[in-house]
Amino acid sequence: GLHPLLHADDPLRAMLAGQRMLDQLKEMELSGSVGVCTGRVWCGVVGTSKRREYTVLGDTVNLAARLMGKAGTKDFDQAKGLLCDRATKEAVQDCLEMKSLGQVKLKGK
């Protein structure tokens, strides 16, 4: 993988980017959902010399994908398409207004 690169405000950057994506989709009369998690991931190039791709792997990535899936459901209308994990909430709660939706049941967790 690549060497670690981080900023103290990465969780805030991720939440703002997710909200901006949802706002842009809404302007185009489209819908979407976003899941944001804070944690360690593996990132790098995988594949063979004929076909390679850059990817991220790990539990943090999988959790974000599961939250994204939940964020787009009727059960979480109040999330407005964006859900995050506890670590992200704790990192951004002084900068963003956060609303707890309680524990979310996720597949594999």
C-alpha positions as CSV (number, residue, x, y, z in Angstrom):
1,G,0.0,0.0,0.0
2,L,0.9,3.7,-0.1
3,H,2.4,5.5,2.8
4,P,-0.1,6.9,5.3
5,L,-1.3,10.4,4.5
6,L,-3.7,12.2,6.8
7,H,-5.0,15.5,8.0
8,A,-6.4,16.3,11.4
9,D,-9.7,17.3,9.8
10,D,-10.1,14.4,7.4
11,P,-13.4,13.3,9.0
12,L,-14.8,16.8,8.6
13,R,-13.5,17.0,5.0
14,A,-15.2,13.6,4.2
15,M,-18.6,14.7,5.8
16,L,-18.5,18.0,3.9
17,A,-17.6,16.3,0.6
18,G,-20.4,13.8,1.1
19,Q,-22.9,16.5,1.8
20,R,-21.7,18.5,-1.3
21,M,-22.2,15.4,-3.5
22,L,-25.7,14.9,-2.2
23,D,-26.5,18.6,-2.8
24,Q,-25.2,18.4,-6.4
25,L,-27.2,15.2,-7.0
26,K,-30.4,17.0,-5.7
27,E,-29.8,19.9,-8.0
28,M,-29.7,17.5,-10.9
29,E,-33.0,15.9,-9.6
30,L,-31.1,12.7,-8.7
31,S,-30.8,10.9,-5.4
32,G,-27.9,9.1,-3.7
33,S,-26.5,8.1,-0.4
34,V,-23.2,8.4,1.4
35,G,-21.5,6.5,4.2
36,V,-18.5,8.0,6.0
37,C,-16.2,6.1,8.4
38,T,-13.0,7.1,10.1
39,G,-10.2,4.5,10.4
40,R,-7.3,2.8,8.8
41,V,-7.5,1.4,5.3
42,W,-5.2,-0.2,2.8
43,C,-4.9,1.7,-0.4
44,G,-2.9,1.0,-3.5
45,V,-2.7,-0.6,-6.9
46,V,-4.0,-4.2,-7.3
47,G,-4.1,-6.5,-10.4
48,T,-1.8,-7.8,-13.0
49,S,0.4,-6.0,-15.6
50,K,-2.6,-6.3,-18.1
51,R,-5.2,-4.9,-15.8
52,R,-4.6,-2.7,-12.7
53,E,-6.8,-0.5,-10.6
54,Y,-6.3,1.7,-7.6
55,T,-8.5,0.6,-4.6
56,V,-9.0,0.9,-0.9
57,L,-9.6,-2.2,1.3
58,G,-10.4,-2.8,4.9
59,D,-13.1,-3.0,7.6
60,T,-13.5,0.8,7.5
61,V,-14.3,0.7,3.8
62,N,-16.8,-2.1,4.3
63,L,-18.5,-0.3,7.1
64,A,-18.8,2.9,5.1
65,A,-20.4,0.9,2.2
66,R,-22.9,-0.7,4.6
67,L,-23.8,2.7,6.1
68,M,-24.2,4.1,2.5
69,G,-26.7,1.3,1.8
70,K,-28.7,2.1,5.0
71,A,-28.6,5.9,4.3
72,G,-30.7,5.5,1.2
73,T,-33.5,3.6,2.9
74,K,-36.9,4.7,4.2
75,D,-35.9,3.8,7.8
76,F,-33.3,6.5,7.7
77,D,-35.1,9.4,5.9
78,Q,-34.0,11.7,8.7
79,A,-30.4,11.0,7.8
80,K,-31.0,12.8,4.4
81,G,-28.8,10.4,2.6
82,L,-25.7,10.6,4.8
83,L,-24.7,8.3,7.7
84,C,-21.4,8.1,9.6
85,D,-19.8,6.0,12.2
86,R,-19.2,6.9,15.9
87,A,-15.6,7.8,15.3
88,T,-16.5,10.3,12.6
89,K,-19.4,11.8,14.7
90,E,-17.0,12.3,17.6
91,A,-14.4,14.0,15.4
92,V,-16.9,16.4,13.7
93,Q,-19.5,17.1,16.4
94,D,-17.9,20.4,17.4
95,C,-18.0,21.7,13.8
96,L,-21.3,20.2,12.4
97,E,-24.7,19.7,13.8
98,M,-25.1,16.0,14.4
99,K,-28.2,14.0,15.2
100,S,-27.9,10.5,16.7
101,L,-30.1,7.9,15.1
102,G,-29.2,5.3,17.7
103,Q,-27.5,2.0,16.9
104,V,-27.8,0.9,13.3
105,K,-28.0,-2.9,12.6
106,L,-25.6,-3.7,9.8
107,K,-25.0,-7.0,8.0
108,G,-21.9,-8.7,9.3
109,K,-21.6,-6.5,12.3
